[in-house]
Amino acid sequence: MRGGGRPGLLRQPSRRVNGNSTTGPWNRTRGRPGALRVIDRMMSQRILGKSPLGVYLRLSEWIWQRLPLPTRTPLSAYGHLMHSVVRHGDRRQWFGTYFFRNRPQLQLISDLAELRRRTPAVRIAVLGCSVGAEVYSILWSIHSRHPDLRVVIDAVDISDEVLEVARQGVYSRAVSDLVLEPIFERMTEGEIREMFDAQGDRLSVKPWLREGIVWRRGDARDPQIVNVLGRHDLVVANDFLCHMEPVEADRSLRNIARLVDPGGYLVVSGIDIDVRTHVAKALWWKPVPQLMKDIHDGDRSLRLGWPWKYWGLEPFDRSRPDWRIRYASAFQIKETR
Ligand SMILES: C[S@@+](CC[C@H](N)C(=O)[O-])C[C@H]1O[C@@H](n2cnc3c(N)ncnc32)[C@H](O)[C@@H]1O
């Protein structure tokens, strides 16, 4: 995921993690549905070395980003059409992350953790944790809202490179080559002072905030992951399933849900919204209504990326009959299959 949130200033992608999915009917080598093949053909056509569809999309994006926000609302049907085109383009994994990326979501995670209060500690798994910004933000938020709540966190990522940074908990104020995002831009200076010890340009996470975290290498797609990690009161899986092809994301999401203790909660955003809705309905997950719209709009990169980036998040639309499940990013999971 990327982008500082300003229209037209979406940043270049941060480093690619691994290849695209090679599974499922969306795979080009296995044959794609007819409409997608047409889009593929249009994408691959070249005039003077350029793809006419690519040029059209870039020009439309340029105009769209310059429209005043109220003007975009009546154009949302066009936005959905454009998004249906771009979401069939290539997907890639990225390391991009932020501290305090989505504040309403952090608030909800803290309150769900409190609901699952237990002795000796509430168990949380954070999948796709990247360099750790999300994990430290979660711990910070829980501590701020429920100071006496004890939690232990399994923080999992597929990349050893980011896990090493996360484990050290030392970050440069400058944008790093690894993440390529201004990871502190959503924090206030006061919060930075409380959360880090500063040595020149380097910020080191305070020792108390490092307690109770186990950093682990793991693959959210691995069916054995539940045997390794066990069940958790709360599982967080943000901003990496969107980079998988829909079929693989669907399968991974079902796998991730097995990590949730019956009655526990799954928080999942930064995912193809059709995939999430489909799985949530199929497995009878109970959407958590609290802060739903605030969380939906809480990560400006995602919202401003729509409709031009495949990972962009459509506007919250209460006129949809399924909006209560479509726009939920937290679910209670009664039983796992
Ligand atoms: C865009 S970052 C998101 C970081 C953080 N979750 C956030 O929301 O800010 C995606 C992270 O997911 C990791 N990742 C990608 N595929 C994964 C998989 N199958 N299992 C575990 N981690 C994965 C990547 O290595 C990367 O660090």
The ligand as a Gaussian input file, in Angstrom:
#p B3LYP/6-31G(d) Opt

LIG

0 1
 C        1.658000      -3.337000       2.738000
 S        2.411000      -4.135000       4.112000
 C        1.181000      -3.830000       5.344000
 C        1.770000      -3.672000       6.722000
 C        0.753000      -3.476000       7.820000
 N       -0.116000      -4.637000       7.964000
 C       -0.082000      -2.263000       7.570000
 O       -1.283000      -2.407000       7.362000
 O        0.433000      -1.148000       7.639000
 C        2.151000      -5.856000       3.707000
 C        3.032000      -6.801000       4.490000
 O        2.468000      -8.109000       4.354000
 C        3.516000      -9.035000       4.205000
 N        2.986000     -10.233000       3.528000
 C        2.689000     -10.385000       2.226000
 N        2.203000     -11.609000       1.973000
 C        2.189000     -12.252000       3.159000
 C        1.816000     -13.573000       3.550000
 N        1.343000     -14.452000       2.668000
 N        1.947000     -13.920000       4.847000
 C        2.437000     -13.032000       5.753000
 N        2.818000     -11.784000       5.441000
 C        2.698000     -11.386000       4.150000
 C        4.557000      -8.285000       3.404000
 O        5.842000      -8.862000       3.574000
 C        4.444000      -6.885000       3.972000
 O        5.358000      -6.688000       5.016000

